[in-house]
Amino acid sequence: MARYALRRIAQAIPIAFLVATLVFSLIHLIPGDPVEIMLGEGAQAADLEALRARLGLDKPLGEQYFSFLRGLVRGDLGNSIHYQRPVTELLLESYPATLELALASMLVALLLAVPLGLVAAANRDGILDHGSRLFALTGVSMPNFWLGPMLILAFSIHWNLFPVSGREGWSSLVLPAITLGTALSGLLTRMVRSSVVEELEKPYFRSARAKGLARNQALIRHALKNALIPVLTVVGLQFGALLTGAIITETIFSWPGLGRLLIQAIRLRDYPLVQGGILVIAVTYVLVNLATDLFYAVLDPRIRFRAD
């Protein structure tokens, strides 16, 4: 296991390096002068030169790149133009809220998807199976920017059960988590259902039933356990997607997370903060995929043996 883990970590390092390089390249891929974009067309030449020097854009490209990498090693992503504070400090303040929302959304998705997928597989082609398919299709079809306001109208304004916005205790987390988790639950429901159905056809399940084990016990103790292994891969990939999907949801609910901060930085044309936010989201995605691969190898030893 240790060899496999070290190999996967070694593979993740160049990917993280490539991500950092792409993020650095963003400013040079933007059409026009990024400094003029930040300050506007009516800015004075002196102000343009001052900001260009402040951001280090007056230096050769190679020097800018190595300066950027040195800053990453030290955890220095520069200073925010609007907030006049270190970008790293702002990101560290917002990141826990986004991580909290992503974890809560994943929990909502799993609490819905696993039971529904299991019931659908146990009643294949029955009413419950068709009902779970309808739920999955509905969940995937509802965009966050529509579902969020509908939940606010129903549960915050009409029934006054949950706060409209902000981050003040668990009650503020319910509606954003449902908004993000519903769409994911639809995808996972079908994934769990198809994986369990595949396990029901395997010899070990029929053998367990032949030995007298009740169908529900065999379904939960054997089929579900093995069916969740491929589902784990999808969960890991979708968890990274939750971080990007949280941008819209955080804006709707005024959730003080990384996505909302990134939207504000884009609106304010705060380039260092935008660059830092994109970098954090991208690196988090890489780390989540790495953790998924390692956990997958723990659940399925065949992965380690194939890698070795």
C-alpha positions as a Markdown table, in Angstrom:
| # | Residue | x | y | z |
|---|---|---|---|---|
| 1 | Met | 0.0 | 0.0 | 0.0 |
| 2 | Ala | 2.8 | 2.4 | 0.9 |
| 3 | Arg | 4.4 | 1.9 | -2.6 |
| 4 | Tyr | 1.1 | 2.6 | -4.3 |
| 5 | Ala | 0.5 | 5.7 | -2.2 |
| 6 | Leu | 4.0 | 7.1 | -2.9 |
| 7 | Arg | 3.5 | 6.4 | -6.6 |
| 8 | Arg | 0.2 | 8.2 | -6.7 |
| 9 | Ile | 1.6 | 11.2 | -4.8 |
| 10 | Ala | 4.5 | 11.4 | -7.1 |
| 11 | Gln | 2.1 | 11.4 | -10.1 |
| 12 | Ala | 0.0 | 14.2 | -8.4 |
| 13 | Ile | 3.0 | 16.5 | -8.0 |
| 14 | Pro | 3.5 | 17.3 | -11.7 |
| 15 | Ile | -0.2 | 17.7 | -12.1 |
| 16 | Ala | -0.3 | 20.3 | -9.4 |
| 17 | Phe | 2.7 | 22.0 | -11.0 |
| 18 | Leu | 0.9 | 22.0 | -14.4 |
| 19 | Val | -2.2 | 23.5 | -12.7 |
| 20 | Ala | -0.1 | 26.3 | -11.1 |
| 21 | Thr | 1.5 | 27.0 | -14.5 |
| 22 | Leu | -1.9 | 27.3 | -16.2 |
| 23 | Val | -3.2 | 29.6 | -13.5 |
| 24 | Phe | -0.2 | 31.8 | -14.0 |
| 25 | Ser | -0.7 | 31.8 | -17.7 |
| 26 | Leu | -4.3 | 33.2 | -17.3 |
| 27 | Ile | -3.1 | 36.8 | -17.1 |
| 28 | His | -1.1 | 36.5 | -20.3 |
| 29 | Leu | -3.9 | 34.9 | -22.2 |
| 30 | Ile | -6.4 | 37.7 | -21.4 |
| 31 | Pro | -6.7 | 39.9 | -24.5 |
| 32 | Gly | -5.4 | 43.3 | -23.9 |
| 33 | Asp | -3.5 | 44.8 | -21.0 |
| 34 | Pro | -4.7 | 43.2 | -17.7 |
| 35 | Val | -3.7 | 46.3 | -15.8 |
| 36 | Glu | -6.0 | 48.5 | -18.0 |
| 37 | Ile | -8.8 | 45.9 | -17.5 |
| 38 | Met | -8.4 | 46.3 | -13.7 |
| 39 | Leu | -8.2 | 50.1 | -13.6 |
| 40 | Gly | -10.4 | 50.9 | -16.6 |
| 41 | Glu | -9.7 | 52.7 | -19.9 |
| 42 | Gly | -9.7 | 56.2 | -18.2 |
| 43 | Ala | -6.8 | 55.4 | -15.8 |
| 44 | Gln | -3.8 | 57.7 | -15.8 |
| 45 | Ala | -0.5 | 56.4 | -17.2 |
| 46 | Ala | 1.2 | 56.8 | -13.9 |
| 47 | Asp | -1.4 | 54.7 | -12.1 |
| 48 | Leu | -1.1 | 52.0 | -14.8 |
| 49 | Glu | 2.7 | 51.9 | -14.4 |
| 50 | Ala | 2.4 | 51.9 | -10.6 |
| 51 | Leu | 0.0 | 48.9 | -10.5 |
| 52 | Arg | 2.1 | 47.1 | -13.2 |
| 53 | Ala | 5.1 | 47.4 | -11.0 |
| 54 | Arg | 3.2 | 46.5 | -7.9 |
| 55 | Leu | 2.0 | 43.2 | -9.5 |
| 56 | Gly | 5.4 | 42.6 | -11.0 |
| 57 | Leu | 4.1 | 42.7 | -14.5 |
| 58 | Asp | 6.9 | 45.1 | -15.6 |
| 59 | Lys | 9.4 | 42.2 | -15.3 |
| 60 | Pro | 10.3 | 39.7 | -17.9 |
| 61 | Leu | 7.9 | 36.8 | -18.2 |
| 62 | Gly | 10.4 | 34.2 | -17.0 |
| 63 | Glu | 11.2 | 36.2 | -13.9 |
| 64 | Gln | 7.5 | 36.7 | -13.2 |
| 65 | Tyr | 7.0 | 32.9 | -13.5 |
| 66 | Phe | 9.7 | 31.9 | -11.1 |
| 67 | Ser | 8.7 | 34.7 | -8.7 |
| 68 | Phe | 5.2 | 33.2 | -8.8 |
| 69 | Leu | 6.5 | 29.7 | -8.0 |
| 70 | Arg | 8.7 | 31.0 | -5.1 |
| 71 | Gly | 5.6 | 32.7 | -3.7 |
| 72 | Leu | 3.6 | 29.5 | -3.9 |
| 73 | Val | 6.3 | 27.6 | -2.0 |
| 74 | Arg | 6.2 | 30.3 | 0.8 |
| 75 | Gly | 2.4 | 30.4 | 0.7 |
| 76 | Asp | 2.5 | 33.9 | -0.7 |
| 77 | Leu | -0.1 | 34.7 | -3.4 |
| 78 | Gly | 0.4 | 38.4 | -3.3 |
| 79 | Asn | -1.9 | 41.1 | -2.0 |
| 80 | Ser | -5.5 | 41.9 | -2.9 |
| 81 | Ile | -5.9 | 45.1 | -4.7 |
| 82 | His | -9.4 | 45.9 | -3.3 |
| 83 | Tyr | -9.1 | 44.5 | 0.2 |
| 84 | Gln | -5.5 | 45.6 | 0.7 |
| 85 | Arg | -4.8 | 42.3 | 2.5 |
| 86 | Pro | -2.8 | 39.2 | 1.7 |
| 87 | Val | -4.6 | 36.9 | -0.7 |
| 88 | Thr | -3.6 | 33.8 | 1.3 |
| 89 | Glu | -5.2 | 35.3 | 4.4 |
| 90 | Leu | -8.5 | 36.0 | 2.6 |
| 91 | Leu | -8.6 | 32.5 | 1.1 |
| 92 | Leu | -8.0 | 30.9 | 4.4 |
| 93 | Glu | -10.9 | 32.8 | 5.9 |
| 94 | Ser | -13.3 | 31.7 | 3.1 |
| 95 | Tyr | -12.1 | 28.2 | 2.4 |
| 96 | Pro | -13.5 | 26.5 | 5.6 |
| 97 | Ala | -17.0 | 27.8 | 4.7 |
| 98 | Thr | -16.8 | 26.3 | 1.2 |
| 99 | Leu | -15.5 | 23.0 | 2.5 |
| 100 | Glu | -18.3 | 22.9 | 5.1 |
| 101 | Leu | -20.9 | 23.4 | 2.4 |
| 102 | Ala | -19.3 | 20.8 | 0.1 |
| 103 | Leu | -19.2 | 18.2 | 2.9 |
| 104 | Ala | -22.8 | 18.9 | 3.9 |
| 105 | Ser | -24.0 | 18.7 | 0.3 |
| 106 | Met | -22.2 | 15.4 | -0.2 |
| 107 | Leu | -23.9 | 14.1 | 3.0 |
| 108 | Val | -27.3 | 15.1 | 1.7 |
| 109 | Ala | -26.6 | 13.4 | -1.7 |
| 110 | Leu | -25.5 | 10.2 | -0.1 |
| 111 | Leu | -28.4 | 10.1 | 2.4 |
| 112 | Leu | -30.7 | 10.3 | -0.6 |
| 113 | Ala | -28.9 | 8.3 | -3.2 |
| 114 | Val | -27.8 | 5.2 | -1.3 |
| 115 | Pro | -31.2 | 4.2 | 0.1 |
| 116 | Leu | -33.0 | 5.1 | -3.1 |
| 117 | Gly | -30.5 | 3.3 | -5.3 |
| 118 | Leu | -30.6 | 0.2 | -3.1 |
| 119 | Val | -34.4 | 0.1 | -3.1 |
| 120 | Ala | -34.5 | 0.6 | -6.8 |
| 121 | Ala | -32.1 | -2.3 | -7.4 |
| 122 | Ala | -34.0 | -4.6 | -5.1 |
| 123 | Asn | -37.3 | -3.8 | -7.0 |
| 124 | Arg | -35.9 | -3.8 | -10.5 |
| 125 | Asp | -38.4 | -2.6 | -13.1 |
| 126 | Gly | -41.0 | -2.1 | -10.4 |
| 127 | Ile | -42.8 | 1.0 | -9.3 |
| 128 | Leu | -40.1 | 2.0 | -6.8 |
| 129 | Asp | -37.4 | 1.6 | -9.5 |
| 130 | His | -39.4 | 3.9 | -11.9 |
| 131 | Gly | -39.9 | 6.3 | -9.0 |
| 132 | Ser | -36.2 | 6.5 | -8.3 |
| 133 | Arg | -35.5 | 7.1 | -12.0 |
| 134 | Leu | -38.0 | 10.0 | -12.0 |
| 135 | Phe | -36.4 | 11.4 | -8.9 |
| 136 | Ala | -32.9 | 11.1 | -10.4 |
| 137 | Leu | -34.0 | 12.8 | -13.6 |
| 138 | Thr | -35.7 | 15.6 | -11.7 |
| 139 | Gly | -32.7 | 16.2 | -9.5 |
| 140 | Val | -30.3 | 16.4 | -12.3 |
| 141 | Ser | -32.6 | 18.6 | -14.3 |
| 142 | Met | -33.0 | 21.3 | -11.7 |
| 143 | Pro | -30.3 | 24.0 | -11.9 |
| 144 | Asn | -28.9 | 25.5 | -8.7 |
| 145 | Phe | -29.9 | 29.1 | -9.7 |
| 146 | Trp | -33.6 | 28.0 | -9.8 |
| 147 | Leu | -33.8 | 25.5 | -7.0 |
| 148 | Gly | -32.0 | 27.8 | -4.5 |
| 149 | Pro | -34.5 | 30.7 | -4.8 |
| 150 | Met | -37.4 | 28.3 | -4.8 |
| 151 | Leu | -36.2 | 26.8 | -1.5 |
| 152 | Ile | -35.8 | 30.4 | -0.1 |
| 153 | Leu | -39.3 | 31.3 | -1.1 |
| 154 | Ala | -40.8 | 28.2 | 0.4 |
| 155 | Phe | -38.8 | 27.5 | 3.6 |
| 156 | Ser | -37.4 | 31.0 | 4.5 |
| 157 | Ile | -40.1 | 33.5 | 3.4 |
| 158 | His | -43.3 | 31.5 | 3.4 |
| 159 | Trp | -42.7 | 29.1 | 6.4 |
| 160 | Asn | -39.8 | 31.0 | 8.1 |
| 161 | Leu | -38.0 | 27.8 | 9.0 |
| 162 | Phe | -34.5 | 28.6 | 7.9 |
| 163 | Pro | -32.4 | 31.8 | 7.4 |
| 164 | Val | -32.5 | 33.4 | 4.0 |
| 165 | Ser | -28.7 | 34.0 | 3.9 |
| 166 | Gly | -25.5 | 34.1 | 5.9 |
| 167 | Arg | -23.6 | 31.5 | 7.9 |
| 168 | Glu | -25.0 | 31.5 | 11.4 |
| 169 | Gly | -25.2 | 27.9 | 12.7 |
| 170 | Trp | -26.4 | 24.7 | 11.2 |
| 171 | Ser | -29.8 | 26.1 | 10.2 |
| 172 | Ser | -28.1 | 28.4 | 7.7 |
| 173 | Leu | -26.4 | 25.4 | 6.1 |
| 174 | Val | -29.6 | 23.4 | 5.4 |
| 175 | Leu | -30.9 | 25.1 | 2.3 |
| 176 | Pro | -27.6 | 25.6 | 0.5 |
| 177 | Ala | -26.7 | 22.0 | 1.2 |
| 178 | Ile | -30.0 | 20.7 | -0.2 |
| 179 | Thr | -29.5 | 23.0 | -3.3 |
| 180 | Leu | -26.1 | 21.5 | -4.1 |
| 181 | Gly | -26.8 | 18.0 | -2.9 |
| 182 | Thr | -30.1 | 17.4 | -4.8 |
| 183 | Ala | -28.5 | 17.4 | -8.3 |
| 184 | Leu | -25.7 | 15.2 | -7.1 |
| 185 | Ser | -28.1 | 12.7 | -5.5 |
| 186 | Gly | -29.8 | 12.2 | -8.8 |
| 187 | Leu | -26.6 | 11.1 | -10.4 |
| 188 | Leu | -25.5 | 8.9 | -7.5 |
| 189 | Thr | -28.9 | 7.2 | -7.2 |
| 190 | Arg | -28.6 | 5.8 | -10.7 |
| 191 | Met | -25.0 | 4.9 | -10.1 |
| 192 | Val | -25.8 | 3.0 | -6.9 |
| 193 | Arg | -28.8 | 1.3 | -8.6 |
| 194 | Ser | -26.7 | 0.1 | -11.6 |
| 195 | Ser | -23.8 | -1.1 | -9.4 |
| 196 | Val | -26.1 | -3.0 | -7.0 |
| 197 | Val | -28.0 | -4.7 | -9.9 |
| 198 | Glu | -24.7 | -5.8 | -11.3 |
| 199 | Glu | -23.7 | -7.3 | -8.0 |
| 200 | Leu | -27.0 | -9.2 | -7.7 |
| 201 | Glu | -26.1 | -11.2 | -10.8 |
| 202 | Lys | -22.7 | -12.5 | -9.4 |
| 203 | Pro | -22.2 | -16.0 | -8.0 |
| 204 | Tyr | -21.3 | -14.9 | -4.5 |
| 205 | Phe | -24.7 | -13.3 | -4.0 |
| 206 | Arg | -26.6 | -16.3 | -5.2 |
| 207 | Ser | -24.3 | -18.5 | -3.0 |
| 208 | Ala | -25.2 | -16.4 | 0.1 |
| 209 | Arg | -28.9 | -16.7 | -0.7 |
| 210 | Ala | -28.5 | -20.5 | -1.2 |
| 211 | Lys | -27.0 | -20.8 | 2.2 |
| 212 | Gly | -30.1 | -19.4 | 3.8 |
| 213 | Leu | -29.2 | -15.7 | 4.2 |
| 214 | Ala | -32.2 | -13.5 | 3.9 |
| 215 | Arg | -32.4 | -11.4 | 0.7 |
| 216 | Asn | -32.3 | -8.0 | 2.5 |
| 217 | Gln | -29.3 | -9.1 | 4.6 |
| 218 | Ala | -27.4 | -10.4 | 1.6 |
| 219 | Leu | -28.3 | -7.2 | -0.2 |
| 220 | Ile | -26.9 | -4.9 | 2.5 |
| 221 | Arg | -24.1 | -7.0 | 3.9 |
| 222 | His | -22.6 | -8.2 | 0.5 |
| 223 | Ala | -24.0 | -6.6 | -2.6 |
| 224 | Leu | -24.1 | -3.0 | -1.3 |
| 225 | Lys | -20.6 | -3.1 | 0.1 |
| 226 | Asn | -19.1 | -4.2 | -3.2 |
| 227 | Ala | -21.4 | -1.9 | -5.2 |
| 228 | Leu | -20.1 | 1.1 | -3.4 |
| 229 | Ile | -16.6 | 0.7 | -4.6 |
| 230 | Pro | -17.2 | 2.1 | -8.1 |
| 231 | Val | -19.5 | 4.7 | -6.6 |
| 232 | Leu | -16.6 | 6.0 | -4.6 |
| 233 | Thr | -14.8 | 7.1 | -7.7 |
| 234 | Val | -17.8 | 9.1 | -8.8 |
| 235 | Val | -18.2 | 10.6 | -5.3 |
| 236 | Gly | -14.6 | 11.8 | -5.4 |
| 237 | Leu | -14.9 | 13.4 | -8.8 |
| 238 | Gln | -18.2 | 15.0 | -7.9 |
| 239 | Phe | -16.8 | 16.3 | -4.6 |
| 240 | Gly | -14.3 | 18.4 | -6.6 |
| 241 | Ala | -17.2 | 19.5 | -8.8 |
| 242 | Leu | -19.1 | 20.7 | -5.7 |
| 243 | Leu | -16.4 | 23.3 | -5.1 |
| 244 | Thr | -17.0 | 24.9 | -8.4 |
| 245 | Gly | -20.8 | 24.4 | -8.3 |
| 246 | Ala | -20.8 | 26.1 | -4.9 |
| 247 | Ile | -19.9 | 29.5 | -6.6 |
| 248 | Ile | -23.5 | 30.0 | -7.7 |
| 249 | Thr | -25.1 | 28.6 | -4.5 |
| 250 | Glu | -22.9 | 30.7 | -2.3 |
| 251 | Thr | -23.9 | 33.8 | -4.2 |
| 252 | Ile | -27.6 | 33.0 | -3.9 |
| 253 | Phe | -27.4 | 32.4 | -0.2 |
| 254 | Ser | -24.7 | 35.0 | 0.6 |
| 255 | Trp | -22.6 | 32.1 | 2.0 |
| 256 | Pro | -19.2 | 33.6 | 2.9 |
| 257 | Gly | -17.2 | 31.0 | 1.1 |
| 258 | Leu | -14.5 | 30.8 | -1.6 |
| 259 | Gly | -17.0 | 30.9 | -4.5 |
| 260 | Arg | -18.7 | 34.1 | -3.3 |
| 261 | Leu | -15.3 | 35.7 | -2.7 |
| 262 | Leu | -14.2 | 34.7 | -6.2 |
| 263 | Ile | -17.3 | 36.3 | -7.7 |
| 264 | Gln | -16.7 | 39.5 | -5.8 |
| 265 | Ala | -13.0 | 39.5 | -6.9 |
| 266 | Ile | -14.1 | 39.1 | -10.6 |
| 267 | Arg | -16.6 | 41.9 | -10.3 |
| 268 | Leu | -14.0 | 44.2 | -8.6 |
| 269 | Arg | -11.3 | 43.1 | -11.1 |
| 270 | Asp | -9.1 | 42.1 | -8.3 |
| 271 | Tyr | -6.7 | 39.9 | -10.4 |
| 272 | Pro | -4.4 | 38.6 | -7.6 |
| 273 | Leu | -7.4 | 37.4 | -5.6 |
| 274 | Val | -9.0 | 35.8 | -8.7 |
| 275 | Gln | -5.8 | 34.0 | -9.5 |
| 276 | Gly | -5.4 | 32.8 | -6.0 |
| 277 | Gly | -9.0 | 31.5 | -5.8 |
| 278 | Ile | -8.8 | 29.6 | -9.1 |
| 279 | Leu | -5.5 | 28.1 | -8.0 |
| 280 | Val | -7.0 | 26.9 | -4.6 |
| 281 | Ile | -10.0 | 25.3 | -6.3 |
| 282 | Ala | -7.9 | 23.6 | -8.9 |
| 283 | Val | -5.4 | 22.2 | -6.4 |
| 284 | Thr | -8.2 | 21.0 | -4.1 |
| 285 | Tyr | -9.6 | 19.1 | -7.1 |
| 286 | Val | -6.3 | 17.4 | -7.6 |
| 287 | Leu | -5.9 | 16.5 | -3.9 |
| 288 | Val | -9.5 | 15.1 | -3.8 |
| 289 | Asn | -8.8 | 12.9 | -6.7 |
| 290 | Leu | -5.6 | 11.7 | -5.1 |
| 291 | Ala | -7.4 | 10.9 | -1.8 |
| 292 | Thr | -10.1 | 9.1 | -3.8 |
| 293 | Asp | -7.5 | 6.9 | -5.5 |
| 294 | Leu | -5.8 | 6.0 | -2.2 |
| 295 | Phe | -9.1 | 5.2 | -0.5 |
| 296 | Tyr | -10.2 | 3.2 | -3.5 |
| 297 | Ala | -7.0 | 1.1 | -3.1 |
| 298 | Val | -7.8 | 0.5 | 0.5 |
| 299 | Leu | -11.3 | -0.8 | -0.3 |
| 300 | Asp | -10.2 | -2.9 | -3.3 |
| 301 | Pro | -6.7 | -4.5 | -2.8 |
| 302 | Arg | -6.7 | -5.5 | -6.5 |
| 303 | Ile | -5.9 | -1.9 | -7.4 |
| 304 | Arg | -2.7 | -2.1 | -5.5 |
| 305 | Phe | -1.6 | -5.4 | -6.9 |
| 306 | Arg | -2.3 | -4.2 | -10.5 |
| 307 | Ala | -0.3 | -1.1 | -9.9 |
| 308 | Asp | 2.6 | -3.1 | -8.5 |
